[in-house]
Amino acid sequence: MKKVVSNRSRTVETIALVASNTRLFNSFFEADRKRRLSELTSWKLSAATKITPAVRRSLRNVEVLITTWDSPAYFPDELLEWAPSLRLIAHCGGEVKRRFARPLFQRIVISNAPPPAQPVAELAVTLLLYMARDVDYYRKELRSSSNAIYERLHACGCGDQTIIGRQISMIGFGRIGRCIADFLAPYGVRLLVHDPYVDPSSAPKFVRFAPLDEVIASSQYLILAAGLTSETDKIINSRTLRTMTKGAAIINVGRGGMIDLDALTRMVLSGRLRCALDVTDPYEPLPLRHPLRRAEGAIIVPHIGACPIAARHAMASMLLSDMEHFLSGKPIENRVTEDMLDRMT
């Protein structure tokens, strides 16, 4: 492999381990990004999904550890005993808090390259529009042996099946939430948001911040776009679900753990609420026989928010830029520090 110029006066080889299988690695790093990685480091892949004695041996001289979704699920504080030369962990993904022992954030540099906000926001708006226009209902009607739906719509219209000029609720106004707001602006919506960590003056004029209970109870459509923290864990539960308007829809592109899945399932099966979920917890994939997979009023998609290949390439580019800065002695943009962890997924 090639060597990296760490400063202008000398050339130093930086050894990196990429904890990923080949197929997943290739989806992030196509030819140009592999070339950039090879210019920065002497790297090799490790497809192990658990920390084994062989993995510990492979870490012995590593200075940079690149992790992905399929890396071992958790690296303990002992990581620095196995990898005494380790200086940087660069995670290709958004979630680092549960992957690395907390003391590691104090002792070395840990960065993350989260999915871009735009494709996740795009999916949120897609699901919102799909639910608002009740597309599934009309598809079902046209699969029947009757054209009565044409006659009814001709005579009566379709009621309030639109988001234009309507109030939409949302929990979370970070990168994804702000992007959703940008996408919704042309529809003339009024966006009611709960996020206690955001300065309301930084939001567009059509966004109003409100207490959690008001946000959940007052709109026909509720978008979840927050991270999973102790404050948002099961924030949608039996109690809060009962406060929602009959027929209301929950769209989740945040984290599955924000929802009590059993409580939501009961509400959807009863016909009281609807849902569109890109993420589910505690099951992902959702079990084959889980009732939400076939329930009327439920749309389940297999965690596709950040799946476009361009999103993965963008994540790899972000990771490589941080590596380039770190190895040349410059500050990195996406470092995760210990004091950030309590507000992160």
N, C-alpha and C positions, 0 to 999 in steps of 0.2 A: 504494500500500500504506500501511498504518498506521504509526504511530511508536511507539517504546517509551519509557517513562519510566525512565531509567537512575538517577535519584535524585529526591528530592522537590522539588528546586528548579528543574529544567529538563527539557525534552524533547529527546531526541537521536535521530535516525534511525540505526538500525543496519542496514547492508547485508549481506545473506546470500545465498550461492549454495548451492542444493541440488543436489548432483551425483547426479541420478537421472532415469530416464525417468518419464513420467507414470503409467504403469500400476503400477510398483513403488511410487512415491511415494504413490499413492492407497491402496495396501494398508496402509501405515503410518499415513498422516495422513488420517483421514476428516474430516468437516466441523468438528467441535469442535476437533480438534487443528490443523487448518489455521487456524482462527480464532485459536487461541493463538499459532501461529507468526506470523501477521500482526500480532498485537498486540505481539509482541516485535521484529520485524524487517520491513524491506522486502526481500522475497525473490523469487528467480526460480529456475526449473529449468534445469539443463543435462543433457541426455541423453547427452553424449559419454562414451564408454567408454575413450578414450585422450586424453592431453594433447596437444592441437593448438595451433597459434598462436591460433586463435579462443578456446580455453579459457583460455589464458594472458591474453589481453586481457580476458576476462570476469572474471578474478580481480583486476583492477587496484585496485578500490576496496572489495573485499570485506573485511569484518571477521569474519564467521562463515562457516565452510565446513561444510556438513552433507554427510556421505558415507554411502553405502549399499553393498550388495553389488555393485551394477552401476556404481559409480563407477570412474574409472580405477584400475587395479590397484595403482599405486604413485605416491606423491608424493615427489619427491626434495627434498633440502635447498634447492634453488633455488626452492621454492615461495614462500619469503618474499621473494625478489626479484620474483616475479610478483605477489605479493599483499602489498605492504609494510604494509598496514593490518591484516593478519590477526591476530586475537587469540585465536580459539578455533576448533578443529576438533572437531565433534561427530559421532561415527560411530554410525550406527544399525546395530549389529551387534556381535559379540563379538571379532572378530579385527582388531587394529590394528597388531601388531608388524611384519608384512610389508607393510603399506600405506603407512607413513610412515617417512621416513628418521629414523634414531635421533637426530640433532641437533635435530630438530623438537620432540622431547619435552622438551628443555632450554629451548627458546627461546619456546615458546607453550604454551597449555593445550590438551591433547588429552583428550577424554572418550570413553567408549564406553557404549553401551546394549545389553548382551548379552541374548540371549533369556532369558525367565524359566525357572527351573529346572524348574518343575512339569510343563509339557507334555513336556519331554525325558525327565524321569524317568518320566512316565506311559508313554511309548513303550517305554522300557527294560523296565519291568515287564510291559507287554503282550507284547513279544517273548519275554521270559523265560517267561511262563506258556504262551504258544503253543508254544514249544519243549519245555517240560517236559511238557505234556500231549500232545505229538506230534500236534497237530491236523492237520498236513499229511498224515501217514500215514493217519489215519482218513478224511480227505476223499478221498484216493486210493482207499482200500478201498471206499468207498461209490460211487465212480464206476465200479467194476467191475460185472460182471453176476453177482455172488455175494453172498450174505448170510452167508458163513462167518465174517466178523468178529464178528457177533452171537453166534454159537455159541461161538467161542473166548473172547470176553470173558466170556460167561455162565459158562463152565466154569472159566476160569483167572484172570480179572481182568486188570489191565493193569500189573502189576508196580509199580515205584517211580515212576510218572509223576506226580509231584507235587513242589512245593517246600515243602510244609508240614513244618516241623521239620527241613529239610535245611540243609546248608552251601552257601552261595553265595559265590563269590569276586568281588572287584571291585578294579580299579585306578583310583585317583582318589577322593578324598573331599572335593571342593570343594562348590560350591553344588548341582550336580546329584547328586553322589554322596550327599550328606546327604539330599537329597529322596528318592532311591531307597530309602535306608535307612528313612526314615519310612514310605514306601508298603509296604515289605516287613515292617515290624514285626508287623502282625496275623497274618502267616503263621507266626510262631514260628521264623523262620529264624535260623541262625547266620551272620553275615556276616564273612568273612575279607577284610581290606582291606590293600592296599599303597598308602601315600602318605607319603613321608618328611617332608613339610612340615606334617603335622597333629599336634597334641598329642592323643595317644590318650585322655587324660582328658576331652576335650571330646566324645567319641563316646558313643552309647548303650551300655548294658551288653552287648547282644547282638553288638556289633562288636568284633572282635579284629584288631589290626594285626600283620602278619607280613612277613618278607622276600619279595621279588618271586618268587623261584623257588618258594617254598612256596605262595604265592597262586595261581600259574599251574597248578601240578601237582596240587593236592590237592582240587579241586572239580569237579563235573560241569558247572557253569555258571559262566562267567567274563564279567563285565560290564566293559566299558571305558568309563570316564566321565571320563577325564583330558584335559587340554589337550595339544597337540603341542609338545614342547620337545626340546632335544638329548638329554635323558634318556629321553623316551618314544618318540622316533622309531624305528619298526620294533621296538618292544619285544616284539611278537609276531612271531616269525621262525621259520625252520626249526628252530633249536635248541629254542626254548621250546615250539613246537608239539609236538615229539616227546615232551616231558615230560607232556603232558596225557593224561588218562584216555581210553581208547578210547570213542568215542560222545559225548564232551564237546562242549558248545556254547559258542561265543563270541558275545556280544551286544555290538555296538559302536554306542554313541550319542555317543561322544567325537569323535575326529578320525580320518579314514581313514588318515592317515600313521602311526598307531600300529601298523598291521598290514602285514607283507610280503604283499601281495595274492597274488602268484604262489605263495608257499609255502602260504598258506592254501587257495588254490584246489586245489592238488595234494592236500592232506589231505582236503578235502571230496569231491573226485571219487573218491578211493580208498575213501571210506566210513568213514574213521577218525574224522573230526571233523565237526561241524555248525556252522553259523553263521547269525546274523541281523544284517544290516548296514544301518544307516541312512545310513552314510557310506562312501565308497570312495576310495581313492587308489592310484595316480596318476590314475585315471580317474573322473571324475564329470561327466556321467552315465557309468555303466558301459556299455561298447560293446555294441551290440545282439547281437553274436555271442559275447559273453563267456560262458563255460560256467556261471558261477555264476548267471546269470539263469534257467537252467532246471534246474539240478542238484538232485537229491534231497538233502535235508539242508541246503539253503540257502534263506534268506528274504532277499530284497533289497527294501528300500523306498526311495523316491526323496527322501531327506533331508527327512523329514516331521516330525522331532522338534519343531521350533519353528514349524511351518507354520500352526497354528491362527490365525485372524485376530486373535483376542483377544491372542495373544502379541505380534503385531506392534504392535497398539495400545498394549500395555504398554511396549514398547520405545520407541515414539515419546513416550509420556508421560514416561518416564525421561529421555530426551534433552531434552525441553522443560523439565523441572524443573531440570536442570543449567544450561540456557541462562538460565532466569529468575534463578537464583542468581548465575551469572557476570555477567550484565549489570547486576545490582543490587549488585555488589561483594561478594557473599557466597561462601564456599567451596562448591565443588561436591562431590557425593558420589562421582561415578564418574570422577574424573580418573585418567589413566594416566601414571605417571611413569617415567623411564628405568630406575630401579632395579627396577621391576616386570617389565620386558620379558623377562628371562631365564627367568621362570617362567610366562610367558603363551604361549598359542597364537600 
